[in-house]
Amino acid sequence: MGFQLTEEQKLMQQMVRNFAEEVIKKRAAEIDETDEFPMDIYKQAAELGLLAVNMPEEFGGSGMDSMSAVLASIEVARASASVANIFSSTRHHLFCLYNYGTEEQKRKYIPALAKAELIGSFALSEAGSGSDASSISTTAKLDGDEYVIDGNKMWITMGNVADFTIVFAVTDPTKGSKGISAFIVEKGTPGFSVGKRERKLGQKGNPVCELLFENVRVPKSNMLGEEGQGIKIALQSLDSGRIEVAALAVGLMQAALEDSVNYAENRKQFGQKISNFQMIQSMIAEMATDLDAATLLTYRAAYLKDQGKKFTREASMAKWFATEAAMKHTTNAVQIHGGYGYCMDYNVERYFRDAKLTQIFEGTNQIQQIVICREVLKQWAK
Ligand SMILES: Cc1cc2nc3c(=O)[nH]c(=O)nc-3n(C[C@H](O)[C@H](O)[C@H](O)COP(=O)(O)OP(=O)(O)OC[C@H]3O[C@@H](n4cnc5c(N)ncnc54)[C@H](O)[C@@H]3O)c2cc1C
């Protein structure tokens, strides 16, 4: 396995770095402060081909691979993890549509998502159903040629700015997780509305809210995939999403390391640079080592995905390791900055707040450990 980047990937990485440095980084603190969805940046990203990096060109994508999407996510997360999360959420929706959509659904939604003419969301979680995704209570009952959807979804990223959502609902309660199906529901469909917006610790500017479904009627043709495929769609897209969350954590760690080194080299105490102190050096050494390890795990998962190989275990390993490391080292970055690190004049407190989410969403890190162990037991049990 080699991780030599292609010329095309290097060019894309540089292009995203420039965009992140010149546009996103300068706005990151403001987005954090105002908590407003950065629509202008989102549209610029679409123009640069950053939303549909790994979608085929015939659907308006950039025709690149998952490794390229990872490289893009890392660069954006270095500037703003919240903005990186917005872009990678869109790739999550694209994944579902591309892999399970009918030709008509693909033609309708994928090019429009790539161009930011439409925004999507992914509605699986509910107030009573998080890690145990198959325990959802939202239902979709067939009535003639239509399904009638009833229930409430919670924590839906970009739910209030989205033009449509991919919602998961029980179509056959007798079949357990195999009785769940996915549907596309467009904004404006009677009975479909946006509920409460959550006030979050970090990743501001990336809204999360409730979606309410009350007698929402959609034609049968709005089903995504086949009846009963809902959990398969959700879990497969979460596998891919985990690689992007790992990339997000890597970008956060890069930013934390750069800011920590810069601060430690300039801050003086006891008549010398604090980077001379071995306890500061220890934190920086561990940060740099974990950053490399997390990067390699993330690249490996993306590489396997691009090779068409199974990557469930590797995606969970990357997500778990990278996000635990990001939490630890963004905390240490605050420590290295002392009292200044606790204030909003420096970026490290934002990294620290933004890192926490990476341990929770796309499957908590406890769930990643369950997935890894399950895969390891499958592989090694005699
Ligand atoms: C900012 C944000 C954005 C989100 N975006 C979306 C979105 O766009 N779409 C969507 O559908 N969902 C979204 N989610 C929901 C997210 O996927 C869930 O929060 C996550 O899956 C965890 O579910 P929960 O919050 O209900 O926690 P729970 O599942 O209740 O877990 C609580 C605690 O118990 C632990 N736990 C649970 N089960 C086990 C077990 N078997 N073994 C050991 N420990 C366990 C968990 O790890 C956690 O520590 C988002 C969440 C947040 C916070």
PDBQT file of the ligand as one rigid body, heavy atoms in Angstrom, charges set to zero:
ROOT
HETATM    1  C1  LIG A 401     -23.952  18.114  16.364  1.00  0.00    +0.000 C 
HETATM    2  C2  LIG A 401     -24.602  16.803  15.989  1.00  0.00    +0.000 A 
HETATM    3  C3  LIG A 401     -24.915  16.572  14.655  1.00  0.00    +0.000 A 
HETATM    4  C4  LIG A 401     -25.600  15.394  14.310  1.00  0.00    +0.000 A 
HETATM    5  N1  LIG A 401     -26.015  15.220  13.013  1.00  0.00    +0.000 NA
HETATM    6  C5  LIG A 401     -26.837  14.176  12.727  1.00  0.00    +0.000 A 
HETATM    7  C6  LIG A 401     -27.458  14.081  11.447  1.00  0.00    +0.000 A 
HETATM    8  O1  LIG A 401     -27.236  14.894  10.550  1.00  0.00    +0.000 OA
HETATM    9  N2  LIG A 401     -28.311  13.053  11.229  1.00  0.00    +0.000 N 
HETATM   10  C7  LIG A 401     -28.593  12.118  12.173  1.00  0.00    +0.000 A 
HETATM   11  O2  LIG A 401     -29.366  11.212  11.892  1.00  0.00    +0.000 OA
HETATM   12  N3  LIG A 401     -28.010  12.179  13.392  1.00  0.00    +0.000 NA
HETATM   13  C8  LIG A 401     -27.146  13.198  13.693  1.00  0.00    +0.000 A 
HETATM   14  N4  LIG A 401     -26.588  13.287  14.949  1.00  0.00    +0.000 N 
HETATM   15  C9  LIG A 401     -26.904  12.295  15.946  1.00  0.00    +0.000 C 
HETATM   16  C10 LIG A 401     -25.720  11.441  16.313  1.00  0.00    +0.000 C 
HETATM   17  O3  LIG A 401     -25.459  10.527  15.297  1.00  0.00    +0.000 OA
HETATM   18  C11 LIG A 401     -26.033  10.797  17.667  1.00  0.00    +0.000 C 
HETATM   19  O4  LIG A 401     -25.950  11.818  18.636  1.00  0.00    +0.000 OA
HETATM   20  C12 LIG A 401     -25.096   9.680  18.008  1.00  0.00    +0.000 C 
HETATM   21  O5  LIG A 401     -25.307   8.589  17.166  1.00  0.00    +0.000 OA
HETATM   22  C13 LIG A 401     -25.253   9.222  19.448  1.00  0.00    +0.000 C 
HETATM   23  O6  LIG A 401     -26.598   8.998  19.773  1.00  0.00    +0.000 OA
HETATM   24  P1  LIG A 401     -27.215   9.665  21.102  1.00  0.00    +0.000 P 
HETATM   25  O7  LIG A 401     -26.837  11.081  21.102  1.00  0.00    +0.000 OA
HETATM   26  O8  LIG A 401     -28.632   9.321  21.137  1.00  0.00    +0.000 OA
HETATM   27  O9  LIG A 401     -26.444   8.968  22.268  1.00  0.00    +0.000 OA
HETATM   28  P2  LIG A 401     -26.775   7.514  22.907  1.00  0.00    +0.000 P 
HETATM   29  O10 LIG A 401     -26.867   6.504  21.833  1.00  0.00    +0.000 OA
HETATM   30  O11 LIG A 401     -27.912   7.648  23.846  1.00  0.00    +0.000 OA
HETATM   31  O12 LIG A 401     -25.453   7.281  23.738  1.00  0.00    +0.000 OA
HETATM   32  C14 LIG A 401     -25.215   7.849  25.015  1.00  0.00    +0.000 C 
HETATM   33  C15 LIG A 401     -23.914   7.253  25.548  1.00  0.00    +0.000 C 
HETATM   34  O13 LIG A 401     -24.055   5.830  25.674  1.00  0.00    +0.000 OA
HETATM   35  C16 LIG A 401     -23.031   5.177  24.931  1.00  0.00    +0.000 C 
HETATM   36  N5  LIG A 401     -23.554   3.933  24.389  1.00  0.00    +0.000 N 
HETATM   37  C17 LIG A 401     -24.678   3.743  23.641  1.00  0.00    +0.000 A 
HETATM   38  N6  LIG A 401     -24.795   2.457  23.296  1.00  0.00    +0.000 NA
HETATM   39  C18 LIG A 401     -23.720   1.803  23.805  1.00  0.00    +0.000 A 
HETATM   40  C19 LIG A 401     -23.256   0.459  23.784  1.00  0.00    +0.000 A 
HETATM   41  N7  LIG A 401     -23.917  -0.494  23.135  1.00  0.00    +0.000 N 
HETATM   42  N8  LIG A 401     -22.096   0.173  24.421  1.00  0.00    +0.000 NA
HETATM   43  C20 LIG A 401     -21.403   1.127  25.065  1.00  0.00    +0.000 A 
HETATM   44  N9  LIG A 401     -21.793   2.428  25.130  1.00  0.00    +0.000 NA
HETATM   45  C21 LIG A 401     -22.925   2.753  24.502  1.00  0.00    +0.000 A 
HETATM   46  C22 LIG A 401     -22.654   6.169  23.835  1.00  0.00    +0.000 C 
HETATM   47  O14 LIG A 401     -21.358   5.914  23.309  1.00  0.00    +0.000 OA
HETATM   48  C23 LIG A 401     -22.733   7.475  24.589  1.00  0.00    +0.000 C 
HETATM   49  O15 LIG A 401     -21.566   7.671  25.320  1.00  0.00    +0.000 OA
HETATM   50  C24 LIG A 401     -25.874  14.433  15.307  1.00  0.00    +0.000 A 
HETATM   51  C25 LIG A 401     -25.492  14.657  16.627  1.00  0.00    +0.000 A 
HETATM   52  C26 LIG A 401     -24.877  15.842  16.978  1.00  0.00    +0.000 A 
HETATM   53  C27 LIG A 401     -24.530  16.070  18.425  1.00  0.00    +0.000 C 
ENDROOT
TORSDOF 0
